[in-house]
Amino acid sequence: MKKIVVASLLVVGLSLPAFAATKWYVVVDTVKNCSVVEGGTSAGLTAIGNKDGYDSPDAAGDALTKFRKDTDTCVGVVE
């Protein structure tokens, strides 16, 4: 019985990262092209809008639509 409990806890513990919430970010690159990326920023990309990320790609896309109108922030959009 003890082996089953330990094995169950191990399976649950290893599967929890798979259920971690993915975030989407609206980012701008060094030449002012904006896009939505999954998981965070990298070199040359700066998060704009919600710096903590959006819970869905649709929410990030809605924010990108707003930034698209601001030509000082986004010269172009990469989809």
Secondary structure, DSSP 8 states (H G I E B T S, - for coil): -HHHHHHHHHHHHHHGGGGS---EEEEE-TTSEEEEEES---TT-EEES-TT-BSSHHHHHHHHHHHHT-TTT-SEE--
